[in-house]
Amino acid sequence: MQTIISNNDYSFKDLKGLFYVLIVITIGLSSCRNDRYFEGMTELSYSVDTLRFDTVFTELGSATRFVKVFNTESENILINNISLEKGAQSFFRMNVDGASGKTIDEVVIAPRDSLYIFVEVTIDPNNPLSVSPFIIEDKILLNINGSEQQVYLEAWGQNANYIPSKNAPGAITLLPCTNGETIWNDPKPYVIYGILFIDDCKLTIAPGTRIYVHGGVVSSDDLGVYNDGLLLFGENGSINAIGTVQDTIVFQGDRLEAPFQDDSGQWQGLRFLSQSRGNFIDHTTIKNSIFGLWLDSLAVAKVEHTKIYNTSSVGVVNLHAEMTMNNSLIHSNGSHAVQCTYGGDYTFDYCTIASYGNDKEAIRLDNYLCRDAFCFEVSANPLSISMTNTIIAGSQSDEIFMDDITDGAPGMYNYSFRNTIVRVDTLLESGGFTNFFENCIDCIDLNTADNDTLFVDIDNEDYHLDTMSVAETRALPITSLSDDLDGKVRDSATPDIGCYEFQQ
């Protein structure tokens, strides 16, 4: 016999009891769920520490990469916030487990579990560098229990020759070389990322080539904290950079936005290690670095028609080296414009060395090297320097610093200045250089000259000679140097002192 139960057989009392049971079950289930989060300091684990978009974009395009984030704890981890450091200005976009945006809040990773952060970048290499720079950087910031962790983002933003294309900042990369020479003559610019080491190779750079060096501060377990962006020439490495007046070779930082145009210290500079020889630089500009050129012991270089400026430290460093420089301009340096230390052999002809706006002399000349912090242990080498038709000027009463550790020992400190403009004061009073002008023939001391006018406009870094410049017609003719920094022909009988011949 079948029993039929209708809805009428349920009383209100029965329904109330059933509802009570459901509430109890729901509460029980909720109490079983783990809403506790790890509260201490923890380090998430990441599949990569730097997410690189190493495609060189030749047209408008997008690329997507991902980083996997691991929770190695036995409890839930609440990531309070995941964001892009540059926020709305970032080139990158994120998606975290389906949620998109520049900032994503309250993301939970279960114990022994992981999540994916997808990152996309869209780049138009035809945009100007102020909109789409060569190297685009950002960070993913993860805030966990008040501490911040980060993943670096890198992308290439312009159609250029990236050297190297995939190495991290601070990495030292050996320049590939075929038959002893590598030639840079591509009309596209060259972008140096990290430290480029040139050895067993001559780097030849064609006229008009532009080299942009990506700098920045790097932290290394082996080297500590140091500045990135360096061209480093070994004992068997050399440079042959020969530009022209119309097609100058340029070395500079890769930040070309307006605020960085005159910003010094963006990258390290060009350094030549001990015994690097055969280096020739002509019609070249080196700017916005920490130093311009640095020659170590017994390195040799010839520099012509070159500008070195906007360095945060010394413009040219010579450490027991050999350098010939003519028709060149060094200015706007954070320290000395030229420092020849620990001896060496140097010739400067028709140069302008200007040091305005800092408390260091334009040039420093010494013949020793301190081997400890207090200079108790000292090594000395002979110094020989010749300066002809050169301007050494600045805003201080002394723009030449000279120091002979050997107190006049024969052959250890030899200097000769001819038809050179100087500014000296206390140098003549002590330190063994009271007879300075016996070795400075037909020189002009701006401190005692009736006319101290030199340049067109120092404030705007125009170091061409003023109409009333004291440097006009006062040079000693050098037949082998017939033009100036601008390629203008010098007067054969009465040329002008400095890197520029006055042009009416």
Secondary structure, 3 states (H helix, E strand, C coil): CCCCCCHHHCCHHHHHHHHHHHHHHHHHHHHHCCCCECCCCCCCEECCCEEEECCCCCCCEEEEEEEEEECCCCCEEEEEEEEECCHHHCCEEEEECCEEECEEEEEEECCCCEEEEEEEEEECCCCCCCCCCCEEEEEEEEEECCEEEEEEEEEECCCCEEECCCCCCCCEEECCCECCEEEECCCCCEEEECEEEECCEEEEECCCCEEEEECEEEEECCCEEEEECEEEECCCEEEEEECCCCCCEEEEECCCCHHHCCCCCCECEEEECCCCCCEEEEEEEEECECCCEEECCCCEEEEEEEEEEEECCCCEEEEEEEEEEECCEEEEECCCCEEEEEEEEEEEECCEEEECCCCCCCEEEECEEECCCCCCCEEECCEEEEEECCEEEECCCCCEEEECCCCCCCCCEEEEEECCEECCCHHHCCCCCCCHHHCEECCEECCCCCCCCCEEECCCCEEEECCCCCCCCCCCCCCCCCECCCCCECCCCCCCCCCCCCCC
